[in-house]
Amino acid sequence: MHATIRQYEVSGDPHAVSEAIQATFIPQLQGLPGYVSYMWIDPSAEGGRMLSVTVFDTEERAEASNAVAAAWLAAHPQFQLQLINIEVGPVVAHG
């Protein structure tokens, strides 16, 4: 398994972003081959910074999910999300 971690700054309404992620982005990912899981995380408890963790069965599929995320982001400028960082790596332990 391989995970992609993306960090975003959110200038818009974090609740609206979360609802849209749940309704439209997660179903897109779930339809991709090798999909394992996706999480949208608010580490700031205020929505100013958000993290996502996407897990796929292979590195190539995890990397490919970045293009899907970029397309979703470009199609939803109203949410004022700015991608800060992307990291992809193998899952070395999980539970």
Number of C-alpha atoms within 10 A of each C-alpha: 18 19 26 23 19 19 18 18 17 18 14 15 14 20 12 12 19 17 11 14 16 14 11 11 17 17 11 14 20 13 9 14 11 16 18 16 14 19 14 17 15 15 11 10 9 11 19 16 19 23 19 17 17 22 26 25 17 17 17 12 19 24 19 14 21 18 11 15 17 11 11 15 17 11 10 12 11 13 18 16 22 15 16 12 11 15 12 18 15 15 13 8 6 5 2
